[in-house]
């Protein structure tokens, strides 16, 4: 990869994050929305596109069509393996684990080689535990804050509000506060419960995702925040 130019793409449920790597160094990175994909880099000088995605197939097909029209380069789509670079998958059917979770674990565990907990707070809140040996111990997938709110509002008749309330670990005195604060307690409480029930206090915690920094702050500055963890893992996996 050191002598080539590669476009790495992490396509999630709501948007794509990309990174352009040339001669082993990051040249640019950004975000592209599925509505038009105009955020992708304009340079045609790309030797390979590497794609990791958990999006619906129609979104993936739309992105691939744009990539094929814009770049004269092969497209490699990554899939979750049973083992890679010392990291071992716990799933009986490894390919059924989301590639984003796998790449985040790869990026968090490989440079540390110790017990790690990876928390990705995006559309879904995922938490994965990896032992120092590289063995994935297991994890959880929880609806993210926006999904939790959407599910609550769509399944109730009178829980309604339009107040601009931020999530906080407090007690609410309005419907908006009760919903947003309740979701915050549920998200943070789930992580605290897993940490304490599974004796993960001494592990190295790594947070990523849009709400990762906020979540880490609510947990007293626990661990570190790495915003591009999946792209970092993608780079390791594609090397």
C-alpha positions in Angstrom: 0.0 0.0 0.0 3.0 2.4 0.6 3.4 3.1 -3.2 -0.3 3.4 -4.0 -3.1 5.8 -3.5 -6.2 4.3 -1.8 -9.6 5.6 -0.9 -10.9 4.1 2.3 -14.6 4.4 3.0 -16.6 3.6 6.2 -20.2 3.6 5.1 -22.5 3.6 8.2 -26.3 3.8 8.6 -26.5 7.5 8.0 -23.3 8.7 6.2 -19.9 7.8 4.9 -16.6 8.8 6.3 -13.6 8.6 3.9 -9.9 8.9 4.0 -7.5 9.3 1.1 -4.1 7.6 1.7 -1.1 8.1 -0.6 2.3 6.5 -0.1 1.4 5.5 3.4 0.2 8.9 4.6 -3.2 10.4 5.0 -3.7 13.1 2.4 -7.3 14.1 3.1 -10.5 12.9 4.8 -14.1 13.9 5.0 -17.7 13.0 5.1 -20.2 12.2 2.3 -24.0 12.0 2.5 -26.0 9.3 0.6 -28.2 12.0 -0.8 -25.7 13.0 -3.4 -22.2 11.6 -2.5 -20.7 15.0 -3.5 -18.5 14.9 -0.4 -16.3 12.2 -2.0 -12.8 13.4 -3.2 -12.6 14.6 -6.8 -9.2 13.2 -7.7 -9.3 10.4 -10.3 -5.8 9.2 -9.3 -6.8 6.3 -7.1 -5.4 2.8 -7.3 -7.9 1.1 -5.1 -11.1 1.8 -3.2 -11.6 -0.2 0.1 -15.1 -0.2 1.4 -16.5 -1.3 4.8 -20.2 -1.0 5.3 -23.2 -1.9 7.4 -25.6 0.1 5.4 -28.7 -1.3 3.5 -27.8 -2.9 0.2 -29.6 -0.3 -1.9 -27.4 2.4 -0.3 -24.3 0.3 -0.9 -25.3 -0.3 -4.5 -25.8 3.4 -5.0 -22.4 4.3 -3.6 -20.6 1.6 -5.7 -22.3 2.9 -8.9 -20.9 6.4 -8.1 -17.4 5.0 -7.3 -17.3 3.0 -10.5 -18.3 6.1 -12.5 -15.9 8.4 -10.8 -12.7 6.3 -10.4 -11.0 3.8 -12.6 -10.0 1.6 -9.7 -10.9 -1.8 -8.3 -13.3 -1.8 -5.3 -12.6 -4.1 -2.4 -15.4 -4.6 0.1 -14.3 -5.9 3.4 -16.1 -8.7 5.3 -15.6 -9.8 8.9 -13.2 -12.7 9.2 -12.7 -15.3 11.9 -9.3 -14.0 12.8 -7.1 -11.2 11.7 -3.8 -9.7 12.9 -4.2 -11.7 16.2 -7.8 -10.6 16.8 -10.1 -13.6 17.1 -13.9 -13.5 16.4 -16.2 -15.0 19.0 -19.1 -15.5 16.5 -19.9 -19.0 15.3 -20.6 -17.3 11.9 -18.0 -14.6 11.9 -19.3 -12.8 8.8 -22.5 -11.9 10.7 -20.6 -9.5 12.9 -20.8 -6.0 11.6 -17.6 -5.0 9.9 -17.6 -1.7 11.7 -17.4 -3.4 15.1 -14.6 -5.6 13.9 -12.5 -2.8 12.5 -13.0 -0.7 15.6 -11.8 -3.6 17.8 -8.8 -4.1 15.4 -7.8 -0.4 15.7 -8.3 -0.4 19.5 -6.6 -3.8 20.4 -3.7 -4.1 17.9 -1.6 -1.1 19.2 -2.4 -2.0 22.9 -2.3 -5.8 23.1 -4.2 -5.7 26.4 -7.7 -6.0 27.7 -9.8 -3.4 25.8 -13.4 -2.3 25.8 -14.6 -0.6 22.6 -17.7 1.7 22.7 -19.1 3.0 19.5 -21.9 5.5 20.1 -23.5 6.1 16.7 -27.0 5.2 15.4 -26.6 2.1 17.6 -24.6 1.9 20.8 -22.2 -1.0 20.6 -19.8 -2.3 23.2 -17.3 -5.0 22.6 -14.8 -6.6 25.0 -11.4 -8.0 23.8 -9.0 -9.9 26.1 -5.3 -9.2 26.0 -4.9 -12.4 24.0 -7.0 -10.9 21.2 -10.0 -13.1 21.9 -13.3 -11.3 21.5 -15.2 -11.9 24.7 -18.5 -10.7 23.4 -20.5 -7.5 23.3 -23.9 -5.8 23.2 -25.9 -3.8 20.7 -28.3 -1.2 22.0 -30.4 1.4 20.2 -28.6 4.7 20.1 -30.2 7.8 21.6 -32.0 8.9 18.4 -33.3 5.4 17.8 -34.5 5.1 21.4 -36.4 8.4 21.1 -37.9 7.5 17.8 -39.1 4.1 19.1 -40.7 5.8 22.1 -42.5 8.5 20.2 -43.7 6.1 17.5 -45.2 3.7 20.0 -47.0 6.2 22.3 -49.9 8.5 21.8 -49.2 11.4 24.2 -45.4 11.5 24.7 -44.8 14.5 22.5 -42.6 17.6 22.7 -40.6 20.0 20.6 -38.4 21.6 23.4 -34.7 21.8 22.5 -33.4 19.8 25.5 -30.0 18.2 25.7 -29.3 14.8 27.1 -28.2 14.9 30.7 -28.0 12.6 33.8 -30.7 14.5 35.7 -34.3 14.2 36.6 -36.8 15.8 34.2 -39.5 18.3 35.0 -41.1 18.3 31.5 -41.9 15.6 29.0 -38.9 16.7 26.9 -36.5 16.5 29.8 -38.0 13.2 31.1 -37.5 11.6 27.7 -34.0 13.0 26.9 -32.7 12.5 30.5 -34.2 9.0 30.6 -32.4 8.0 27.5 -29.2 9.4 28.8 -29.6 7.4 32.0 -30.4 4.3 30.0 -27.3 4.6 27.8 -24.8 5.5 30.5 -26.4 3.1 33.0 -26.0 0.2 30.5 -22.3 0.9 30.2 -21.8 1.2 33.9 -23.7 -2.0 34.5 -21.5 -3.9 32.0 -18.3 -2.4 33.4 -19.2 -3.4 37.0 -20.9 -6.8 36.3 -18.0 -8.0 34.2 -15.1 -6.5 36.2 -13.9 -4.2 33.3 -12.7 -1.4 35.5 -9.0 -2.1 34.7 -9.5 -2.6 31.0 -8.5 0.2 28.5 -11.7 1.8 27.2 -11.8 3.3 23.8 -14.8 5.4 22.7 -15.8 6.4 19.1 -18.9 7.6 17.2 -20.8 10.8 17.3 -21.8 10.6 20.9 -18.6 8.9 22.1 -17.0 12.0 23.5 -20.2 13.0 25.4 -20.5 9.5 26.7 -16.9 9.4 27.9 -17.4 12.7 29.7 -20.5 11.4 31.5 -18.4 8.5 32.7 -15.8 10.7 34.3 -13.4 10.9 31.5 -13.1 7.2 31.2 -10.6 5.9 28.6 -9.8 7.7 25.4 -11.8 9.1 22.4 -10.8 8.2 18.9 -13.2 9.7 16.3 -11.9 7.7 13.3 -11.5 4.3 15.0 -13.3 2.4 12.2 -11.2 4.1 9.5 -8.1 3.3 11.5 -9.0 -0.3 11.6 -9.9 -0.3 7.9 -6.4 0.9 7.2 -4.9 -2.0 9.3 -7.2 -4.6 7.7 -6.4 -3.4 4.1 -2.6 -3.2 4.5 
